[in-house]
């Protein structure tokens, strides 16, 4: 008698895995659709508009039949002197702000790491620049730097011996001891460092709180002085946080608009790429140029975001 082979049953685990995969896809699908509608499609529209030579007034009457890819529009954008000047200004502003704000935040975290009377009050005051609304803080600085009634110029002319008030926010550059100093750009950098260093302070203070005191005690027993302990024990513990902070602050500053526009409006050599997008769109009504600059900002930031993800993954692995 011939035996009939029993049907092969698939493992229940495989069926359960497929069901879980379908359930996961169903749960993620709404988020994917929202991201596609809110992020992907508008970005693709901006890429298409970057190849168009159209004005803002033409946009309501624009149809798909009117869209023609014009590479010369993009070529003209990247060969213009204004774009490269804005890019150079953006890089200088981003690098200077990132380095100085992180350095100031780490220095403040080191200064406040030991208990002393009133430390809680000082910590709260350190966070004030970051929690203030941008409009309020920038308007305050515009008042402080004003040539007629600003407190900075009042102190400079009465106590520091300045011959005349300095127009910090409207002077492109001046010569000091034979060196050309971009006054307006330096002023914007100083204000942005003041506004952003508390975030670096928070990250650095949190990392210092996790550093074991045994390492410093061992170094002190070996004869290391305060500066040696900070240099060889504390700062190496902050290296990972500092590298991430530098990269994040560069990315955030690279796309900054509010601070620069509220302080100078992009004048006096402070036009960054984000302000140039606004000027191309609103002042010159050139949608193609504004879209092209926006795409350039996205492409540059994508490189640094990829670098951030690599560093973050390496940090998690370590």
Secondary structure as UniProt FT lines:
FT   HELIX           12..35
FT   HELIX           36..40
FT   HELIX           41..50
FT   HELIX           56..61
FT   HELIX           64..66
FT   HELIX           71..78
FT   HELIX           81..111
FT   TURN            117..118
FT   HELIX           119..126
FT   HELIX           128..131
FT   HELIX           134..144
FT   TURN            147..149
FT   HELIX           151..158
FT   TURN            168..170
FT   STRAND          174..176
FT   TURN            177..178
FT   STRAND          179..181
FT   HELIX           183..210
FT   HELIX           213..221
FT   TURN            222..223
FT   HELIX           226..229
FT   HELIX           230..234
FT   HELIX           235..254
FT   HELIX           258..263
FT   TURN            264..266
FT   TURN            268..269
FT   HELIX           273..278
FT   HELIX           279..283
FT   HELIX           287..317
//
